[in-house]
Amino acid sequence: MQTEEIRILERSELISAVIEKHERLIAEYTVEFDAIKSTSTALDTEITDLKKRVEENEEKIGVYDEKKHHPAYEALEKLKKMDLKQIDSEKIEAGINSLASSKVSDSPEERKAIYDALYEDIKNAEGCDVSALSPQIDAAYQAYLEEYNLKESLTADKAALAQKQGEVQENKRAEWLEKRVDSHKESLEYWKGMK
C-alpha cells in the first residue's frame, strides 16, 4: 500500500485556494442564474401577455353573446308580424331561440344543424318570407361562431397561463442561486481581506 504524503499549506496558499474556490463558484452560479433569469423574464412577459388576452377575451364574450341575441330578437319580432300557421310560427320561433341559445355545450356542427333546420322550416312554412328573416338569422349564426372560437381561444389561453404560472413556481432555483452568489461574494471579500 502506498502512503500519501500530507502537505500542510501555508496561510497564504490556503487563503488563495479559498479565494479561488469562491471565484469559481460565483462564476458558475452567475452563469446559471443569468440563463434562468433571461428565461424567467421571457416567461414573465408571456404570462403578462396571456393575462391581458384572457381579460380582453372574457370581456368580448359578453359582446358576442349580445351580437347573437340582438338579431335573433329582431327575427322574432319580424316573425310575429307574419301571418303564419301557429305550428309553423312556433317551430320557427323555437329554431331561432335554439340558434341564439347561450348553451355552451353545442358544438359548431350541432349549431349548424339547428341553422340548417331553421332555414328548412322557414322554406316549408306557407307565407313566410325567407329574405325577411335571413339577415338576422345569418347574423345570429355568425355571432355564435365568433363566440365559439373566442371561447375556444380563451380556454387554450387559460390552460397556457396555468402552465406558465406553474413553470414560474417550479423555477425557485433562481432565488437560491442569487443567494448563493451573494453569499460567496461576501466570503470572497472576507478572504481577500485576510490576505
PyMOL commands that set and color helices and strands:
alter all, ss='L'
color gray80, all
select helices_A, chain A and resi 11-81+86-99+108-124+130-170+173-194
alter helices_A, ss='H'
color red, helices_A
deselect
rebuild
show_as cartoon
